[in-house]
Amino acid sequence: MTRLMLGRTLERICKGVLLLCVLHFLIMMILYFDVYSQRFDLFSRFNNGRNGSRNNLSGAGGGHHYYYYNLSRPNATLASLLATGRQLVPSVEPDNTQTPSPKPLPPCPENPPGLVGRLLIEFSSQMTMEQVQKENPNVTEGGRYTPPDCRPRWKVAIIIPYRHRENHLKYWLHYLHPILRRQKMDYGIYIINQLGEETFNRAKLLNVGYTEALKDGDYNCFIFSDVDLIPMDDRNLYHCYDQPRHFAIAMDKFGFRLPYAGYFGGVSGLSKKQFLKINGFPNEYWGWGGEDDDIYNRITLNGMKVSRPDNHIGRYRMIKHTRDKHNEPNPQRFHKIRNTKNTMKTDGINSLTYRLVQIKKYALYTNISVEIGKPPPRPIKG
């Protein structure tokens, strides 16, 4: 009986030990597979990182990027997987090799802040072209200038009819370049030099200047100025307006008054559209006088009006000189002025002829030398 009970006790102990062994084996297997799973996940991440780098290199040629994740971890969550993905995605550095495009310039102000107002104009000081060039280092070859800090509405060609006026030209450049820069003008200066000693023809030279300036730049505004007239106020802005502009309304030689209502001489300005509307200027005014009145008639006959600055702003000083040789008063000017309506459609920019001899760009201006012919023989009286 005692042996029987002892045997049953031993049997129970053996079963308990066997159960413990089985339980221990199961625990060991669970732990083993858990550790193995983590090791496999680490290997997979390392291997996928290498594959991602390779794919990134191939992606530079237009391929796709592929990443692989081990989802066998029992504690894996969506947040942890996303975090793992962010760690494996290679960082993309911004491309700094491209030069950033410059910001567009603002429009130039209608009233530039650097203007002085009334100017002291005198012609007693000696002037040299070298001195004028040193005064204007920002003016580029050919007498061109563009403001660096704003965008002007007008691109202005300033055209000067010229012959044997070297001393006047020095003073004109000395005063006008600084004025035009303060006015924030985008401009070029063109001296139209009539070669030879035939009778001077101011209006025809202005037509030549218009034509040649357009070959040199996309100008939309043209200022026509005599070389001996200097503005006394830099608020007299050298650009174009809605109507043709007469700038020199109050010269010192006229007592700073407009000599008559239809006067359009000295300094004037027209846009390209306005210039073409009147067929440019007449070509048949040889000698002094009459062409500016013809131009005034063309403007009014084409339905436009002349605009002018205030009398105090439109003041000019003239460099005193004797009348040029071969620029005597034109005896036919009054007859021609009366016939503007009949001649303006056939005598103008559409009938211009000349021979271009030379174009030379200096530091402060562009010189255009031309031959424009000679006047037709005068009819014999009687």
Contacts in CASP RR format, 6 or more apart in sequence:
PFRMAT RR
TARGET T0000
AUTHOR 0000-0000-0000
METHOD contacts of the structure
MODEL  1
MTRLMLGRTLERICKGVLLLCVLHFLIMMILYFDVYSQRFDLFSRFNNGR
NGSRNNLSGAGGGHHYYYYNLSRPNATLASLLATGRQLVPSVEPDNTQTP
SPKPLPPCPENPPGLVGRLLIEFSSQMTMEQVQKENPNVTEGGRYTPPDC
RPRWKVAIIIPYRHRENHLKYWLHYLHPILRRQKMDYGIYIINQLGEETF
NRAKLLNVGYTEALKDGDYNCFIFSDVDLIPMDDRNLYHCYDQPRHFAIA
MDKFGFRLPYAGYFGGVSGLSKKQFLKINGFPNEYWGWGGEDDDIYNRIT
LNGMKVSRPDNHIGRYRMIKHTRDKHNEPNPQRFHKIRNTKNTMKTDGIN
SLTYRLVQIKKYALYTNISVEIGKPPPRPIKG
34 74 0 8 1.000
37 72 0 8 1.000
37 73 0 8 1.000
37 74 0 8 1.000
38 73 0 8 1.000
40 70 0 8 1.000
40 72 0 8 1.000
41 70 0 8 1.000
41 72 0 8 1.000
41 73 0 8 1.000
44 68 0 8 1.000
44 69 0 8 1.000
44 70 0 8 1.000
45 69 0 8 1.000
45 70 0 8 1.000
45 84 0 8 1.000
45 88 0 8 1.000
47 68 0 8 1.000
48 67 0 8 1.000
48 68 0 8 1.000
48 69 0 8 1.000
48 88 0 8 1.000
49 67 0 8 1.000
49 88 0 8 1.000
51 66 0 8 1.000
51 67 0 8 1.000
51 68 0 8 1.000
52 65 0 8 1.000
52 66 0 8 1.000
52 67 0 8 1.000
52 88 0 8 1.000
52 90 0 8 1.000
53 90 0 8 1.000
55 63 0 8 1.000
55 64 0 8 1.000
55 65 0 8 1.000
55 66 0 8 1.000
56 65 0 8 1.000
56 90 0 8 1.000
59 65 0 8 1.000
65 89 0 8 1.000
67 85 0 8 1.000
67 88 0 8 1.000
67 89 0 8 1.000
69 81 0 8 1.000
69 84 0 8 1.000
69 85 0 8 1.000
70 76 0 8 1.000
71 81 0 8 1.000
104 151 0 8 1.000
105 149 0 8 1.000
105 150 0 8 1.000
105 151 0 8 1.000
106 150 0 8 1.000
106 151 0 8 1.000
107 150 0 8 1.000
107 151 0 8 1.000
107 152 0 8 1.000
107 153 0 8 1.000
108 147 0 8 1.000
108 150 0 8 1.000
108 151 0 8 1.000
108 152 0 8 1.000
108 153 0 8 1.000
108 184 0 8 1.000
109 150 0 8 1.000
109 184 0 8 1.000
111 235 0 8 1.000
112 182 0 8 1.000
112 183 0 8 1.000
112 184 0 8 1.000
114 182 0 8 1.000
115 182 0 8 1.000
115 183 0 8 1.000
115 234 0 8 1.000
115 235 0 8 1.000
116 182 0 8 1.000
116 234 0 8 1.000
117 233 0 8 1.000
117 234 0 8 1.000
117 235 0 8 1.000
118 232 0 8 1.000
118 233 0 8 1.000
119 175 0 8 1.000
119 179 0 8 1.000
119 231 0 8 1.000
119 232 0 8 1.000
119 233 0 8 1.000
119 234 0 8 1.000
121 175 0 8 1.000
121 230 0 8 1.000
121 232 0 8 1.000
121 317 0 8 1.000
123 171 0 8 1.000
123 317 0 8 1.000
123 319 0 8 1.000
123 320 0 8 1.000
127 167 0 8 1.000
127 170 0 8 1.000
127 171 0 8 1.000
127 174 0 8 1.000
128 170 0 8 1.000
129 170 0 8 1.000
129 173 0 8 1.000
129 364 0 8 1.000
131 174 0 8 1.000
132 170 0 8 1.000
132 173 0 8 1.000
132 174 0 8 1.000
132 177 0 8 1.000
132 364 0 8 1.000
133 363 0 8 1.000
133 364 0 8 1.000
135 174 0 8 1.000
135 177 0 8 1.000
135 178 0 8 1.000
136 173 0 8 1.000
136 177 0 8 1.000
136 178 0 8 1.000
136 181 0 8 1.000
136 364 0 8 1.000
138 145 0 8 1.000
138 181 0 8 1.000
139 145 0 8 1.000
139 177 0 8 1.000
139 181 0 8 1.000
139 363 0 8 1.000
139 364 0 8 1.000
141 361 0 8 1.000
141 362 0 8 1.000
141 363 0 8 1.000
142 188 0 8 1.000
142 189 0 8 1.000
142 361 0 8 1.000
142 362 0 8 1.000
142 363 0 8 1.000
142 364 0 8 1.000
142 365 0 8 1.000
142 366 0 8 1.000
143 177 0 8 1.000
143 188 0 8 1.000
143 189 0 8 1.000
143 361 0 8 1.000
143 362 0 8 1.000
143 363 0 8 1.000
143 364 0 8 1.000
143 365 0 8 1.000
143 366 0 8 1.000
144 187 0 8 1.000
144 188 0 8 1.000
145 177 0 8 1.000
145 180 0 8 1.000
145 181 0 8 1.000
145 185 0 8 1.000
145 186 0 8 1.000
145 187 0 8 1.000
145 188 0 8 1.000
146 152 0 8 1.000
146 186 0 8 1.000
147 181 0 8 1.000
147 184 0 8 1.000
147 185 0 8 1.000
147 186 0 8 1.000
150 184 0 8 1.000
152 184 0 8 1.000
152 185 0 8 1.000
152 186 0 8 1.000
152 239 0 8 1.000
153 239 0 8 1.000
154 185 0 8 1.000
154 186 0 8 1.000
154 220 0 8 1.000
154 221 0 8 1.000
154 239 0 8 1.000
154 240 0 8 1.000
155 186 0 8 1.000
155 187 0 8 1.000
155 217 0 8 1.000
155 218 0 8 1.000
155 219 0 8 1.000
155 220 0 8 1.000
155 221 0 8 1.000
156 185 0 8 1.000
156 186 0 8 1.000
156 187 0 8 1.000
156 188 0 8 1.000
156 219 0 8 1.000
156 221 0 8 1.000
156 222 0 8 1.000
156 223 0 8 1.000
156 238 0 8 1.000
156 239 0 8 1.000
156 240 0 8 1.000
157 187 0 8 1.000
157 188 0 8 1.000
157 190 0 8 1.000
157 209 0 8 1.000
157 210 0 8 1.000
157 213 0 8 1.000
157 214 0 8 1.000
157 217 0 8 1.000
157 219 0 8 1.000
157 221 0 8 1.000
157 222 0 8 1.000
157 223 0 8 1.000
158 176 0 8 1.000
158 180 0 8 1.000
158 187 0 8 1.000
158 188 0 8 1.000
158 189 0 8 1.000
158 190 0 8 1.000
158 222 0 8 1.000
158 223 0 8 1.000
158 225 0 8 1.000
158 238 0 8 1.000
159 190 0 8 1.000
159 192 0 8 1.000
159 206 0 8 1.000
159 209 0 8 1.000
159 210 0 8 1.000
159 213 0 8 1.000
159 222 0 8 1.000
159 223 0 8 1.000
159 224 0 8 1.000
159 225 0 8 1.000
160 169 0 8 1.000
160 172 0 8 1.000
160 189 0 8 1.000
160 190 0 8 1.000
160 191 0 8 1.000
160 192 0 8 1.000
160 224 0 8 1.000
160 225 0 8 1.000
160 226 0 8 1.000
160 227 0 8 1.000
161 192 0 8 1.000
161 194 0 8 1.000
161 200 0 8 1.000
161 202 0 8 1.000
161 205 0 8 1.000
161 206 0 8 1.000
161 224 0 8 1.000
161 226 0 8 1.000
161 227 0 8 1.000
162 169 0 8 1.000
162 191 0 8 1.000
162 192 0 8 1.000
162 193 0 8 1.000
162 194 0 8 1.000
162 205 0 8 1.000
162 227 0 8 1.000
163 193 0 8 1.000
163 194 0 8 1.000
163 200 0 8 1.000
163 324 0 8 1.000
164 324 0 8 1.000
165 227 0 8 1.000
165 228 0 8 1.000
167 319 0 8 1.000
168 227 0 8 1.000
168 228 0 8 1.000
168 319 0 8 1.000
168 321 0 8 1.000
169 191 0 8 1.000
169 227 0 8 1.000
169 365 0 8 1.000
171 230 0 8 1.000
171 319 0 8 1.000
172 225 0 8 1.000
172 227 0 8 1.000
172 228 0 8 1.000
172 230 0 8 1.000
173 189 0 8 1.000
173 364 0 8 1.000
173 365 0 8 1.000
175 230 0 8 1.000
175 231 0 8 1.000
176 189 0 8 1.000
176 230 0 8 1.000
176 231 0 8 1.000
177 364 0 8 1.000
179 231 0 8 1.000
179 234 0 8 1.000
179 238 0 8 1.000
180 187 0 8 1.000
180 238 0 8 1.000
182 234 0 8 1.000
183 234 0 8 1.000
183 237 0 8 1.000
183 238 0 8 1.000
183 239 0 8 1.000
185 238 0 8 1.000
185 239 0 8 1.000
187 238 0 8 1.000
188 213 0 8 1.000
188 365 0 8 1.000
188 366 0 8 1.000
189 364 0 8 1.000
189 365 0 8 1.000
189 366 0 8 1.000
190 209 0 8 1.000
190 212 0 8 1.000
190 213 0 8 1.000
190 216 0 8 1.000
190 365 0 8 1.000
190 366 0 8 1.000
190 368 0 8 1.000
191 227 0 8 1.000
191 365 0 8 1.000
191 366 0 8 1.000
191 367 0 8 1.000
191 368 0 8 1.000
192 205 0 8 1.000
192 206 0 8 1.000
192 208 0 8 1.000
192 209 0 8 1.000
192 212 0 8 1.000
192 368 0 8 1.000
192 370 0 8 1.000
193 367 0 8 1.000
193 368 0 8 1.000
193 369 0 8 1.000
193 370 0 8 1.000
194 200 0 8 1.000
194 201 0 8 1.000
194 205 0 8 1.000
194 370 0 8 1.000
194 371 0 8 1.000
194 372 0 8 1.000
195 357 0 8 1.000
195 369 0 8 1.000
195 370 0 8 1.000
195 371 0 8 1.000
196 371 0 8 1.000
197 325 0 8 1.000
197 326 0 8 1.000
198 326 0 8 1.000
198 372 0 8 1.000
198 373 0 8 1.000
198 374 0 8 1.000
198 375 0 8 1.000
199 286 0 8 1.000
199 287 0 8 1.000
199 326 0 8 1.000
199 327 0 8 1.000
199 328 0 8 1.000
199 374 0 8 1.000
199 375 0 8 1.000
200 286 0 8 1.000
200 287 0 8 1.000
200 288 0 8 1.000
200 324 0 8 1.000
200 326 0 8 1.000
200 327 0 8 1.000
201 283 0 8 1.000
201 285 0 8 1.000
201 286 0 8 1.000
201 287 0 8 1.000
201 372 0 8 1.000
201 375 0 8 1.000
202 285 0 8 1.000
202 287 0 8 1.000
202 289 0 8 1.000
202 291 0 8 1.000
203 281 0 8 1.000
203 282 0 8 1.000
203 283 0 8 1.000
203 285 0 8 1.000
203 291 0 8 1.000
203 294 0 8 1.000
203 295 0 8 1.000
204 281 0 8 1.000
204 282 0 8 1.000
204 283 0 8 1.000
204 285 0 8 1.000
204 352 0 8 1.000
204 354 0 8 1.000
204 372 0 8 1.000
205 370 0 8 1.000
205 372 0 8 1.000
206 224 0 8 1.000
206 281 0 8 1.000
207 280 0 8 1.000
207 281 0 8 1.000
207 283 0 8 1.000
207 348 0 8 1.000
207 349 0 8 1.000
207 352 0 8 1.000
208 352 0 8 1.000
208 354 0 8 1.000
208 368 0 8 1.000
208 370 0 8 1.000
208 372 0 8 1.000
209 368 0 8 1.000
210 222 0 8 1.000
210 275 0 8 1.000
210 280 0 8 1.000
210 349 0 8 1.000
211 349 0 8 1.000
211 352 0 8 1.000
212 356 0 8 1.000
212 359 0 8 1.000
212 368 0 8 1.000
213 219 0 8 1.000
213 222 0 8 1.000
216 366 0 8 1.000
219 272 0 8 1.000
220 240 0 8 1.000
220 271 0 8 1.000
220 272 0 8 1.000
221 239 0 8 1.000
221 240 0 8 1.000
221 269 0 8 1.000
221 270 0 8 1.000
221 271 0 8 1.000
221 272 0 8 1.000
222 240 0 8 1.000
222 269 0 8 1.000
222 270 0 8 1.000
222 271 0 8 1.000
222 272 0 8 1.000
222 275 0 8 1.000
223 238 0 8 1.000
223 247 0 8 1.000
223 267 0 8 1.000
223 268 0 8 1.000
223 269 0 8 1.000
224 266 0 8 1.000
224 267 0 8 1.000
224 268 0 8 1.000
224 269 0 8 1.000
224 270 0 8 1.000
225 247 0 8 1.000
225 266 0 8 1.000
225 267 0 8 1.000
226 265 0 8 1.000
226 266 0 8 1.000
226 267 0 8 1.000
228 318 0 8 1.000
228 319 0 8 1.000
228 321 0 8 1.000
229 248 0 8 1.000
229 251 0 8 1.000
229 266 0 8 1.000
229 267 0 8 1.000
229 316 0 8 1.000
229 317 0 8 1.000
229 318 0 8 1.000
229 319 0 8 1.000
230 316 0 8 1.000
230 317 0 8 1.000
230 318 0 8 1.000
230 319 0 8 1.000
231 247 0 8 1.000
231 248 0 8 1.000
231 267 0 8 1.000
231 314 0 8 1.000
231 315 0 8 1.000
231 316 0 8 1.000
232 314 0 8 1.000
232 315 0 8 1.000
232 316 0 8 1.000
232 317 0 8 1.000
233 312 0 8 1.000
233 313 0 8 1.000
233 314 0 8 1.000
233 315 0 8 1.000
235 309 0 8 1.000
235 313 0 8 1.000
236 247 0 8 1.000
236 309 0 8 1.000
236 313 0 8 1.000
236 314 0 8 1.000
238 247 0 8 1.000
240 269 0 8 1.000
240 270 0 8 1.000
240 271 0 8 1.000
240 274 0 8 1.000
241 307 0 8 1.000
242 307 0 8 1.000
243 274 0 8 1.000
243 304 0 8 1.000
243 305 0 8 1.000
243 306 0 8 1.000
243 307 0 8 1.000
244 268 0 8 1.000
244 269 0 8 1.000
244 270 0 8 1.000
244 274 0 8 1.000
244 299 0 8 1.000
244 304 0 8 1.000
244 305 0 8 1.000
244 306 0 8 1.000
244 307 0 8 1.000
245 268 0 8 1.000
245 269 0 8 1.000
245 270 0 8 1.000
245 306 0 8 1.000
245 307 0 8 1.000
245 308 0 8 1.000
246 263 0 8 1.000
246 264 0 8 1.000
246 265 0 8 1.000
246 267 0 8 1.000
246 268 0 8 1.000
246 269 0 8 1.000
246 306 0 8 1.000
246 307 0 8 1.000
246 308 0 8 1.000
247 266 0 8 1.000
247 267 0 8 1.000
247 268 0 8 1.000
247 269 0 8 1.000
247 308 0 8 1.000
247 309 0 8 1.000
247 314 0 8 1.000
247 316 0 8 1.000
248 265 0 8 1.000
248 266 0 8 1.000
248 267 0 8 1.000
248 268 0 8 1.000
248 314 0 8 1.000
248 316 0 8 1.000
249 258 0 8 1.000
249 263 0 8 1.000
249 308 0 8 1.000
249 309 0 8 1.000
249 311 0 8 1.000
249 314 0 8 1.000
250 256 0 8 1.000
250 257 0 8 1.000
250 258 0 8 1.000
250 311 0 8 1.000
250 312 0 8 1.000
250 314 0 8 1.000
250 315 0 8 1.000
250 316 0 8 1.000
251 266 0 8 1.000
251 315 0 8 1.000
251 316 0 8 1.000
251 317 0 8 1.000
251 318 0 8 1.000
252 315 0 8 1.000
252 316 0 8 1.000
252 317 0 8 1.000
252 318 0 8 1.000
253 318 0 8 1.000
256 311 0 8 1.000
256 315 0 8 1.000
257 311 0 8 1.000
258 308 0 8 1.000
258 311 0 8 1.000
262 293 0 8 1.000
262 296 0 8 1.000
262 306 0 8 1.000
263 292 0 8 1.000
263 293 0 8 1.000
263 296 0 8 1.000
264 292 0 8 1.000
264 293 0 8 1.000
264 295 0 8 1.000
264 296 0 8 1.000
264 299 0 8 1.000
264 306 0 8 1.000
265 292 0 8 1.000
266 292 0 8 1.000
266 316 0 8 1.000
267 316 0 8 1.000
268 292 0 8 1.000
268 295 0 8 1.000
270 278 0 8 1.000
274 299 0 8 1.000
274 304 0 8 1.000
275 349 0 8 1.000
276 349 0 8 1.000
277 302 0 8 1.000
277 304 0 8 1.000
278 295 0 8 1.000
278 298 0 8 1.000
278 299 0 8 1.000
278 302 0 8 1.000
278 304 0 8 1.000
278 344 0 8 1.000
279 298 0 8 1.000
279 344 0 8 1.000
279 345 0 8 1.000
279 347 0 8 1.000
279 348 0 8 1.000
279 349 0 8 1.000
279 350 0 8 1.000
280 298 0 8 1.000
280 348 0 8 1.000
280 349 0 8 1.000
281 291 0 8 1.000
281 294 0 8 1.000
281 295 0 8 1.000
281 348 0 8 1.000
281 349 0 8 1.000
282 291 0 8 1.000
282 294 0 8 1.000
282 295 0 8 1.000
282 336 0 8 1.000
282 340 0 8 1.000
282 343 0 8 1.000
282 344 0 8 1.000
282 347 0 8 1.000
282 348 0 8 1.000
283 347 0 8 1.000
283 348 0 8 1.000
283 351 0 8 1.000
283 352 0 8 1.000
284 336 0 8 1.000
284 343 0 8 1.000
284 347 0 8 1.000
285 291 0 8 1.000
285 294 0 8 1.000
285 330 0 8 1.000
285 333 0 8 1.000
285 336 0 8 1.000
286 330 0 8 1.000
286 374 0 8 1.000
286 375 0 8 1.000
287 326 0 8 1.000
287 327 0 8 1.000
287 328 0 8 1.000
287 329 0 8 1.000
287 330 0 8 1.000
287 375 0 8 1.000
288 323 0 8 1.000
288 327 0 8 1.000
288 328 0 8 1.000
288 329 0 8 1.000
288 330 0 8 1.000
289 329 0 8 1.000
289 330 0 8 1.000
289 333 0 8 1.000
290 330 0 8 1.000
290 333 0 8 1.000
290 334 0 8 1.000
290 336 0 8 1.000
290 337 0 8 1.000
291 333 0 8 1.000
293 333 0 8 1.000
293 337 0 8 1.000
294 336 0 8 1.000
294 337 0 8 1.000
294 340 0 8 1.000
294 344 0 8 1.000
296 306 0 8 1.000
297 337 0 8 1.000
297 340 0 8 1.000
297 341 0 8 1.000
297 344 0 8 1.000
298 340 0 8 1.000
298 344 0 8 1.000
299 305 0 8 1.000
299 306 0 8 1.000
300 306 0 8 1.000
301 340 0 8 1.000
301 341 0 8 1.000
301 344 0 8 1.000
308 314 0 8 1.000
330 336 0 8 1.000
331 378 0 8 1.000
332 378 0 8 1.000
336 343 0 8 1.000
354 370 0 8 1.000
354 371 0 8 1.000
354 372 0 8 1.000
354 373 0 8 1.000
355 370 0 8 1.000
355 371 0 8 1.000
355 372 0 8 1.000
356 368 0 8 1.000
356 369 0 8 1.000
356 370 0 8 1.000
357 369 0 8 1.000
357 370 0 8 1.000
357 371 0 8 1.000
358 367 0 8 1.000
358 368 0 8 1.000
358 369 0 8 1.000
359 366 0 8 1.000
359 367 0 8 1.000
359 368 0 8 1.000
359 369 0 8 1.000
360 366 0 8 1.000
360 367 0 8 1.000
360 369 0 8 1.000
361 367 0 8 1.000
END
